[in-house]
């Protein structure tokens, strides 16, 4: 009798192990932002037959067609294939303003030798002189070069080429 009662109890217990259950899912979606640096025009100056006292100006647009703010710095690499040193002789001024009456206007960002022109620091992180550009925006810089009037005969037929390199990085979390 005891055995029959135990078997009946075990069977009833097995039947009561049924439980209601339910589950739902939640998904996540992630899309990384972008910084897309652009510089226009690609060639900012082509000046030939310049003479002491000559000057010229051009606006270079630094654009961000990405979706997040960027920070950039600019460095210059100048060559003097003829060894006359024209890059160090010429001066360059960079401002935030437009060209008015042939000269750059606005806030001065750099003034000195063409060969050492720089804005900010391309090292990672925020540095003095770095410039920010919001998503879908442009930072217009005015570059004005001058061949100093006091340049001597040693610079006749001198030639130089300068490459302005803009390096960008994200500003968020950096």
C-alpha positions in Angstrom: 0.0 0.0 0.0 2.8 2.3 0.9 4.5 1.5 -2.4 1.3 2.2 -4.4 0.9 5.5 -2.5 4.5 6.5 -3.3 4.2 5.8 -7.0 1.0 7.8 -7.1 2.7 10.8 -5.4 5.6 10.7 -7.8 3.3 10.7 -10.7 1.4 13.7 -9.4 4.6 15.5 -8.8 5.8 14.9 -12.3 2.6 16.4 -13.6 3.0 19.5 -11.5 6.4 20.4 -13.0 4.8 22.2 -15.9 5.4 26.0 -15.8 4.4 28.9 -18.0 7.3 30.6 -19.7 7.8 33.6 -22.0 10.7 35.5 -23.5 11.2 38.6 -25.5 14.3 40.0 -27.3 15.7 43.5 -27.5 18.2 44.4 -30.3 20.8 47.1 -30.6 22.2 48.8 -33.7 25.4 50.7 -33.9 26.8 52.9 -36.8 30.1 54.6 -36.4 30.4 58.3 -37.3 32.8 59.6 -39.9 35.2 62.4 -40.3 36.0 63.2 -43.9 38.7 65.8 -44.5 38.8 67.8 -47.7 41.1 70.6 -48.9 40.2 72.8 -51.8 41.8 73.9 -54.0 44.4 71.1 -54.3 46.9 73.6 -55.8 46.7 76.8 -53.9 49.5 78.8 -55.7 51.4 78.8 -58.9 53.4 82.0 -59.0 56.0 82.5 -61.7 58.4 85.3 -62.4 57.9 86.8 -59.0 60.0 89.8 -58.0 61.0 91.2 -54.6 58.0 93.0 -53.1 55.4 90.7 -54.8 52.6 89.1 -52.8 49.7 86.9 -53.5 46.8 85.4 -51.6 44.4 82.4 -51.8 41.7 81.0 -49.7 42.0 77.3 -48.9 38.8 75.6 -47.7 39.2 72.9 -45.1 36.0 70.8 -45.2 34.5 68.0 -43.1 31.9 66.1 -45.1 31.7 63.5 -42.4 29.0 63.1 -39.7 31.1 64.1 -36.6 33.3 67.0 -35.7 37.0 66.8 -36.5 40.1 68.6 -35.3 43.0 69.3 -37.7 46.6 70.6 -37.8 48.7 71.7 -40.7 52.4 71.3 -41.4 54.5 72.5 -44.3 57.2 70.7 -46.2 59.2 72.9 -48.6 61.8 72.0 -51.1 64.6 74.1 -52.6 65.9 72.0 -55.5 68.3 74.8 -56.5 69.7 75.2 -53.0 69.0 79.0 -53.0 66.7 78.8 -49.9 63.7 80.6 -51.4 61.3 78.8 -49.0 63.0 80.3 -45.9 63.2 83.7 -47.6 59.5 84.0 -48.4 57.0 84.8 -45.7 53.5 83.4 -45.2 50.6 84.7 -43.2 47.6 82.6 -42.5 44.4 84.3 -41.3 40.7 83.3 -40.8 39.3 86.1 -42.9 38.6 86.4 -46.6 40.7 88.3 -49.3 39.9 92.0 -49.3 41.6 94.2 -51.9 44.2 91.5 -52.6 45.1 90.9 -48.9 44.0 88.5 -46.2 41.9 89.9 -43.4 40.8 88.5 -40.1 42.4 86.9 -37.1 46.1 85.9 -37.6 46.8 82.2 -37.1 50.4 82.1 -38.4 53.0 84.7 -39.6 56.6 83.7 -40.5 58.7 81.8 -43.0 57.0 79.8 -45.6 59.2 76.9 -44.9 58.0 76.5 -41.2 54.3 77.4 -41.6 52.2 75.3 -39.2 48.9 75.3 -37.4 48.5 73.2 -34.3 50.2 69.9 -33.8 49.3 66.7 -35.7 50.0 64.6 -32.6 46.8 62.9 -31.2 44.7 64.9 -28.9 43.9 68.6 -28.6 46.9 70.9 -29.0 47.3 74.6 -29.0 46.5 76.0 -32.5 44.5 72.9 -33.6 41.3 73.9 -35.6 37.9 72.3 -35.3 35.4 71.8 -38.1 31.9 70.6 -37.4 30.2 68.0 -39.5 29.2 69.2 -43.0 31.1 72.5 -42.5 34.1 74.4 -43.9 36.9 76.4 -42.3 38.2 78.9 -44.8 41.8 79.9 -44.3 43.5 82.8 -46.2 47.1 82.2 -47.1 49.1 85.2 -48.2 52.7 84.9 -49.4 55.3 87.7 -49.7 58.6 87.7 -51.5 60.4 90.3 -49.3 61.4 93.5 -51.0 64.9 93.3 -49.4 65.6 89.9 -51.1 69.0 90.2 -52.8 70.3 89.0 -56.2 71.1 85.6 -54.8 67.4 84.8 -55.2 67.2 85.5 -58.9 65.6 82.5 -60.7 65.2 80.7 -57.3 62.4 78.2 -57.0 60.6 76.4 -54.2 57.7 74.2 -53.7 55.7 73.9 -50.5 53.2 71.2 -49.6 50.7 72.1 -46.9 49.6 68.8 -45.2 46.4 68.8 -43.2 45.9 66.0 -40.7 42.6 65.4 -39.0 41.3 63.4 -36.1 38.0 63.0 -34.3 37.2 65.4 -31.4 34.8 63.1 -29.6 36.5 61.1 -26.8 39.9 62.3 -27.9 
